């Protein structure tokens, strides 16, 4: 092999006009020239790819010219699937196939740009990428949006679908249809999108493509013979994906000769250019320098740059009807950007697009800076992060124990944990996050209705007796899919968590889809962990909001030497108070440091003490200096110490250390009420 490649190296060297090197350097030079030759071959091959975007027309300043792509040559589509069914891997292969990224073998989660996504191996933020592809003698502009798979990020999916005309429904050929597969299908179906089903991971030894295709036909009434089979990991069958997208997904509507209407469906903050807006152009065109107006705020902006995600921001000459891309318009204030807004040209007003239904927070948590002096800096950080995640609701609040902070609303506990991690990693924040709670409703006898987002807002025991007509808690409609042999365990799990079984169906001969109604408060604790444990990891879970129902709710308070600690209060169902109260008191006893007086820890509900623990006082031997003599001297010293400890207990402050809050505010791994 070396003898065959050696002439290539010398031919390159002579072509460059170089002299014959000394023998000691010939081997090094030959290897370097050979590497250069191979790099040139690879570069030449990549440039010769007819699908590569570098062959696209360019504007006078080097921007990509998209004027040659009318709506009929555009396809806007997303990839939706259950978590870990291969969405991001398929996106990587499609970007390689179209020449957007090189085939290095190291492409993993290219569109998962956040550090938290790469660390956890999940997609939490929908990302878009534009590709150029030739099919049937025509070049197409394909806009791909990779979406999250976890139910906590369903709002990202719904916003992404608003910019699409179709979607790839990806199903793992080994696992088959899962709960989030069903939810995503009906989400796309409700938007009126074309659905292209595909089976992934057909190369696995455990794959059963025929069975998975039958599940798709049974659940969604889609002909199993039209389901594509492929392996995104190996590339098997991936070359048939984009032709199917072009043939089965319709082009976007709209007309170029109409006034501009652009839907704002995502935003993020860039420290150099300010707010970056991701838009879908529904009518007309938008170019650098044109003046646009926000339908929401009526504020006017001048467009500084337009472009596409390729997958990084790449300037273009314009964005025309049917195209998806980004714009920057010197929008410096974070409060100016509203997801779902419509942009139109100045002096050419249009009817605003429908936009999006605001996300309803499923859980709330308090977020407080560990250092109170950091509040102003973290307030700006929270605003910037919520600009990139519009499903988070923000309300400022003050706690007597923790100081100034925020009450944030999330779509689930994973959403909450990811937000906390992003706040710490991207903005260097050191924060304390309280245990998650759900929003309750209080109906008063005078007809008023009050939403309870924090335990501090819950009525007192006297008000509950005199003025409150009913307390209501939120419920979810849950879907679980699991093998038939776990049916008994799943029914028991739902019953223990106060669930109401609504029915079940067989999606094939061995897999069951169970539907039940559960209190939201039950699924934000340990429900998912117990679901996986009881099904040995085979069950999948999805849920959607299902309104409010009456429930017997009480407020559990924590008292330290008779003083309530507002940050540790919680609202819960009456039947769980006793176990939760004992658990809270025991955990506090384990983390509160001993002092020179007894610390009485109590948990109470409706004015009654539920549990009590005592942190014993430190003992100081005041009689050590007495070596003998009258016993009355010792008794005098002991009585004096006893009086001093009484005064300490009366006036002394119990300081709850930081680690105590960290321990008791996070949900216990073991649910004491369900052992």
Secondary structure, DSSP 8 states (H G I E B T S, - for coil): -HHHHHHHHHHHHHHTT-----HHHHHHHHHHHHHHHHHHHHHHHHHT-TT-GGGS-B-TTS-B--TT--GGGEEEEEEEESTTSSHHHHHHHHHHHTTSS---S---STT--SHHHHHHTS--S-EEEEEEEEETTEEEEEEEEE---SGGGHHHHHHHHTT-SEEEEEEETTT-S-HHHHHHHHHHHHTT-EEEEEEE-TTSTT--HHHHHHHHHHHH---GGG-EE-BTTTTBTGGGHHHHHHHHS------TTS--EEEEEEEEEETTTEEEEEEEEEESEEETT-EEEETTT--EEE--EEEEESSSEEEBSEEETT-EEEEE-----GGG--TT-EEEETT--------------SEEEEEEESSGGGHHHHHHHHHHHHHH-TT-EEEEEEETTTEEEEEEEESSHHHHHHHHHHHHHHH---EEE---B--EEEEETTS-EEEE-SGGGS--HHHHHHTEEEEEEEEEEEEEEEEGGGHHHHHHHHHHTT-EEEEEEESSSSEEEEEEEEEHHHHTTTHHHHHHHHTTT--EEEEEEEEEEE--EEEEEEEETTEE-GGG-EEEEGGGHHHHHHHHHHHHHHHS---SS-EEEEEEETTEEEEEEEE------TTTT--SS-HHHHHHHHHHHHHHHHHHHHH------HHHHHHHHS--SS-GGG-
